[in-house]
């Protein structure tokens, strides 16, 4: 499972770099946010694999929800930059709700990791 984390992290980093390369040809705030988010998630995935993080499914869902929340907000910012003057409140509200839910799940996953580490199932390097 540890090697899967390293491979997944490397693939996420590669996807983020490819996404950022596309931004340099034709700037889009949404593409920039997606590329940077993939790189950050890839680095965090590799770090979690290295320390054998035990956050479980709660942490994974928290990261995914936060990622989708950032995408929702970046879509709205892209529409403001592109001056397509539509109501952005629904997209911003959705993005904020997704990010807050993701943060709560990340916190719960971290509590799980700490509990397992105290019980002796923690880091074995």
C-alpha atoms as an extended CHARMM CRD file, in Angstrom:
* protein
*
       125  EXT
         1         1  UNK       CA              0.0000000000        0.0000000000        0.0000000000  PROA      1               0.0000000000
         2         2  UNK       CA              2.9160000000        2.2910000000        0.7160000000  PROA      2               0.0000000000
         3         3  UNK       CA              4.2690000000        1.9590000000       -2.8220000000  PROA      3               0.0000000000
         4         4  UNK       CA              0.8160000000        2.6740000000       -4.2080000000  PROA      4               0.0000000000
         5         5  UNK       CA              0.9080000000        6.0010000000       -2.3260000000  PROA      5               0.0000000000
         6         6  UNK       CA              4.2510000000        6.9040000000       -3.8890000000  PROA      6               0.0000000000
         7         7  UNK       CA              3.0660000000        5.9740000000       -7.3840000000  PROA      7               0.0000000000
         8         8  UNK       CA             -0.2300000000        7.8560000000       -6.9550000000  PROA      8               0.0000000000
         9         9  UNK       CA              1.6260000000       10.9020000000       -5.6380000000  PROA      9               0.0000000000
        10        10  UNK       CA              4.0090000000       10.8650000000       -8.5900000000  PROA      10              0.0000000000
        11        11  UNK       CA              1.1020000000       10.5860000000      -11.0510000000  PROA      11              0.0000000000
        12        12  UNK       CA             -0.7190000000       13.4720000000       -9.3590000000  PROA      12              0.0000000000
        13        13  UNK       CA              2.4440000000       15.5930000000       -9.5320000000  PROA      13              0.0000000000
        14        14  UNK       CA              2.8970000000       14.7740000000      -13.2110000000  PROA      14              0.0000000000
        15        15  UNK       CA             -0.7470000000       15.6430000000      -13.9280000000  PROA      15              0.0000000000
        16        16  UNK       CA             -0.3510000000       18.9450000000      -12.0930000000  PROA      16              0.0000000000
        17        17  UNK       CA              2.7990000000       19.8430000000      -14.0340000000  PROA      17              0.0000000000
        18        18  UNK       CA              1.0720000000       19.0680000000      -17.3390000000  PROA      18              0.0000000000
        19        19  UNK       CA             -1.8730000000       21.2180000000      -16.2230000000  PROA      19              0.0000000000
        20        20  UNK       CA              0.4190000000       24.1080000000      -15.3460000000  PROA      20              0.0000000000
        21        21  UNK       CA              2.1790000000       23.8040000000      -18.6990000000  PROA      21              0.0000000000
        22        22  UNK       CA             -1.1910000000       24.3260000000      -20.3780000000  PROA      22              0.0000000000
        23        23  UNK       CA             -1.7090000000       27.5010000000      -18.3290000000  PROA      23              0.0000000000
        24        24  UNK       CA              1.3660000000       29.1140000000      -19.8640000000  PROA      24              0.0000000000
        25        25  UNK       CA             -0.1160000000       28.7970000000      -23.3620000000  PROA      25              0.0000000000
        26        26  UNK       CA             -3.5460000000       30.1780000000      -22.4950000000  PROA      26              0.0000000000
        27        27  UNK       CA             -4.0440000000       31.5020000000      -18.9630000000  PROA      27              0.0000000000
        28        28  UNK       CA             -7.0430000000       30.2350000000      -17.0610000000  PROA      28              0.0000000000
        29        29  UNK       CA             -7.3390000000       30.7060000000      -13.3320000000  PROA      29              0.0000000000
        30        30  UNK       CA             -9.2510000000       27.4500000000      -13.0880000000  PROA      30              0.0000000000
        31        31  UNK       CA             -6.4770000000       25.4870000000      -14.8320000000  PROA      31              0.0000000000
        32        32  UNK       CA             -3.8910000000       27.1400000000      -12.5890000000  PROA      32              0.0000000000
        33        33  UNK       CA             -5.7960000000       26.1570000000       -9.4230000000  PROA      33              0.0000000000
        34        34  UNK       CA             -6.3010000000       22.5860000000      -10.6520000000  PROA      34              0.0000000000
        35        35  UNK       CA             -2.6240000000       22.2010000000      -11.6010000000  PROA      35              0.0000000000
        36        36  UNK       CA             -1.3220000000       23.6070000000       -8.3280000000  PROA      36              0.0000000000
        37        37  UNK       CA             -3.8440000000       21.5930000000       -6.3030000000  PROA      37              0.0000000000
        38        38  UNK       CA             -2.7920000000       18.3620000000       -8.0070000000  PROA      38              0.0000000000
        39        39  UNK       CA              0.8500000000       19.0920000000       -7.2540000000  PROA      39              0.0000000000
        40        40  UNK       CA              0.1150000000       19.8420000000       -3.5920000000  PROA      40              0.0000000000
        41        41  UNK       CA             -2.0940000000       16.7580000000       -3.2380000000  PROA      41              0.0000000000
        42        42  UNK       CA              0.6070000000       14.6630000000       -4.9230000000  PROA      42              0.0000000000
        43        43  UNK       CA              3.2820000000       15.9000000000       -2.5140000000  PROA      43              0.0000000000
        44        44  UNK       CA              1.0000000000       15.3230000000        0.4860000000  PROA      44              0.0000000000
        45        45  UNK       CA              0.1630000000       11.8230000000       -0.7740000000  PROA      45              0.0000000000
        46        46  UNK       CA              3.8340000000       10.9460000000       -1.0270000000  PROA      46              0.0000000000
        47        47  UNK       CA              4.5140000000       12.3680000000        2.4410000000  PROA      47              0.0000000000
        48        48  UNK       CA              1.5820000000       10.3840000000        3.8620000000  PROA      48              0.0000000000
        49        49  UNK       CA              2.9380000000        7.2140000000        2.2710000000  PROA      49              0.0000000000
        50        50  UNK       CA              6.3880000000        7.8980000000        3.6910000000  PROA      50              0.0000000000
        51        51  UNK       CA              5.1830000000        8.2870000000        7.2750000000  PROA      51              0.0000000000
        52        52  UNK       CA              2.4860000000        5.6040000000        6.8700000000  PROA      52              0.0000000000
        53        53  UNK       CA             -0.3310000000        8.0290000000        7.6440000000  PROA      53              0.0000000000
        54        54  UNK       CA             -3.4110000000        6.2420000000        9.0000000000  PROA      54              0.0000000000
        55        55  UNK       CA             -6.0870000000        8.8840000000        8.3640000000  PROA      55              0.0000000000
        56        56  UNK       CA             -8.1690000000        6.4030000000        6.4280000000  PROA      56              0.0000000000
        57        57  UNK       CA            -11.1210000000        7.0540000000        4.1750000000  PROA      57              0.0000000000
        58        58  UNK       CA            -12.1060000000       10.2080000000        6.0780000000  PROA      58              0.0000000000
        59        59  UNK       CA             -8.8520000000       11.8950000000        5.0850000000  PROA      59              0.0000000000
        60        60  UNK       CA             -9.1550000000       10.7940000000        1.4680000000  PROA      60              0.0000000000
        61        61  UNK       CA            -12.7370000000       12.0700000000        1.1690000000  PROA      61              0.0000000000
        62        62  UNK       CA            -11.7060000000       15.2880000000        2.9310000000  PROA      62              0.0000000000
        63        63  UNK       CA             -8.9520000000       15.9470000000        0.3970000000  PROA      63              0.0000000000
        64        64  UNK       CA            -11.2810000000       15.1980000000       -2.5380000000  PROA      64              0.0000000000
        65        65  UNK       CA            -14.0520000000       17.4590000000       -1.2180000000  PROA      65              0.0000000000
        66        66  UNK       CA            -11.5950000000       20.2900000000       -0.5700000000  PROA      66              0.0000000000
        67        67  UNK       CA            -10.2180000000       19.8590000000       -4.0970000000  PROA      67              0.0000000000
        68        68  UNK       CA            -13.7020000000       20.0580000000       -5.6280000000  PROA      68              0.0000000000
        69        69  UNK       CA            -14.4740000000       23.0880000000       -3.4660000000  PROA      69              0.0000000000
        70        70  UNK       CA            -11.3920000000       24.8540000000       -4.8280000000  PROA      70              0.0000000000
        71        71  UNK       CA            -12.4600000000       23.9820000000       -8.3540000000  PROA      71              0.0000000000
        72        72  UNK       CA            -15.9570000000       25.3720000000       -7.7630000000  PROA      72              0.0000000000
        73        73  UNK       CA            -14.5450000000       28.6380000000       -6.4500000000  PROA      73              0.0000000000
        74        74  UNK       CA            -12.0040000000       28.8910000000       -9.2740000000  PROA      74              0.0000000000
        75        75  UNK       CA            -14.7660000000       28.4450000000      -11.8630000000  PROA      75              0.0000000000
        76        76  UNK       CA            -16.5910000000       31.4000000000      -10.3470000000  PROA      76              0.0000000000
        77        77  UNK       CA            -13.4190000000       33.5040000000      -10.2590000000  PROA      77              0.0000000000
        78        78  UNK       CA            -12.7630000000       32.5880000000      -13.8990000000  PROA      78              0.0000000000
        79        79  UNK       CA            -16.2530000000       33.7930000000      -14.8140000000  PROA      79              0.0000000000
        80        80  UNK       CA            -15.6250000000       37.0840000000      -12.9790000000  PROA      80              0.0000000000
        81        81  UNK       CA            -12.2710000000       37.5360000000      -14.7430000000  PROA      81              0.0000000000
        82        82  UNK       CA            -13.8660000000       36.6740000000      -18.0930000000  PROA      82              0.0000000000
        83        83  UNK       CA            -16.6100000000       39.2120000000      -17.2880000000  PROA      83              0.0000000000
        84        84  UNK       CA            -19.4910000000       36.8530000000      -17.9660000000  PROA      84              0.0000000000
        85        85  UNK       CA            -21.4000000000       38.7730000000      -15.2580000000  PROA      85              0.0000000000
        86        86  UNK       CA            -23.5050000000       36.0090000000      -13.8320000000  PROA      86              0.0000000000
        87        87  UNK       CA            -24.4600000000       35.4310000000      -10.2290000000  PROA      87              0.0000000000
        88        88  UNK       CA            -21.5190000000       33.8340000000       -8.4600000000  PROA      88              0.0000000000
        89        89  UNK       CA            -23.1250000000       33.3410000000       -5.0810000000  PROA      89              0.0000000000
        90        90  UNK       CA            -24.2880000000       29.7650000000       -5.6620000000  PROA      90              0.0000000000
        91        91  UNK       CA            -20.8780000000       28.5860000000       -6.8920000000  PROA      91              0.0000000000
        92        92  UNK       CA            -19.0230000000       30.3600000000       -4.1160000000  PROA      92              0.0000000000
        93        93  UNK       CA            -21.3950000000       28.9700000000       -1.4900000000  PROA      93              0.0000000000
        94        94  UNK       CA            -20.9900000000       25.4510000000       -2.8930000000  PROA      94              0.0000000000
        95        95  UNK       CA            -17.2150000000       25.8150000000       -2.9050000000  PROA      95              0.0000000000
        96        96  UNK       CA            -17.1260000000       27.0700000000        0.6740000000  PROA      96              0.0000000000
        97        97  UNK       CA            -19.4200000000       24.2750000000        1.8810000000  PROA      97              0.0000000000
        98        98  UNK       CA            -17.2790000000       21.6460000000        0.1360000000  PROA      98              0.0000000000
        99        99  UNK       CA            -14.0520000000       23.0630000000        1.5650000000  PROA      99              0.0000000000
       100       100  UNK       CA            -15.4440000000       23.2900000000        5.1100000000  PROA      100             0.0000000000
       101       101  UNK       CA            -16.8050000000       19.7450000000        4.9200000000  PROA      101             0.0000000000
       102       102  UNK       CA            -13.4320000000       18.5700000000        3.6020000000  PROA      102             0.0000000000
       103       103  UNK       CA            -11.5940000000       20.2800000000        6.4520000000  PROA      103             0.0000000000
       104       104  UNK       CA            -13.8980000000       18.6550000000        9.0230000000  PROA      104             0.0000000000
       105       105  UNK       CA            -13.3000000000       15.2210000000        7.4770000000  PROA      105             0.0000000000
       106       106  UNK       CA             -9.5500000000       15.8370000000        7.3540000000  PROA      106             0.0000000000
       107       107  UNK       CA             -9.6160000000       16.7100000000       11.0400000000  PROA      107             0.0000000000
       108       108  UNK       CA            -11.5610000000       13.5370000000       11.8650000000  PROA      108             0.0000000000
       109       109  UNK       CA             -9.1090000000       11.4690000000        9.8130000000  PROA      109             0.0000000000
       110       110  UNK       CA             -6.1900000000       13.0540000000       11.6510000000  PROA      110             0.0000000000
       111       111  UNK       CA             -7.7990000000       12.1980000000       14.9750000000  PROA      111             0.0000000000
       112       112  UNK       CA             -7.9920000000        8.5960000000       13.7570000000  PROA      112             0.0000000000
       113       113  UNK       CA             -4.3160000000        8.6850000000       12.8190000000  PROA      113             0.0000000000
       114       114  UNK       CA             -3.3380000000       10.0370000000       16.2430000000  PROA      114             0.0000000000
       115       115  UNK       CA             -5.4780000000        7.4540000000       18.0510000000  PROA      115             0.0000000000
       116       116  UNK       CA             -3.9080000000        4.5860000000       16.0940000000  PROA      116             0.0000000000
       117       117  UNK       CA             -0.4250000000        6.0040000000       16.6580000000  PROA      117             0.0000000000
       118       118  UNK       CA             -1.0310000000        6.0930000000       20.4240000000  PROA      118             0.0000000000
       119       119  UNK       CA             -2.1970000000        2.4740000000       20.3300000000  PROA      119             0.0000000000
       120       120  UNK       CA              1.0650000000        1.3880000000       18.7540000000  PROA      120             0.0000000000
       121       121  UNK       CA             -0.0650000000        1.0520000000       15.1370000000  PROA      121             0.0000000000
       122       122  UNK       CA              1.8080000000        4.1820000000       14.1620000000  PROA      122             0.0000000000
       123       123  UNK       CA              4.8820000000        4.9520000000       12.1630000000  PROA      123             0.0000000000
       124       124  UNK       CA              7.2120000000        2.0450000000       11.4670000000  PROA      124             0.0000000000
       125       125  UNK       CA              9.9870000000        3.3910000000        9.3120000000  PROA      125             0.0000000000
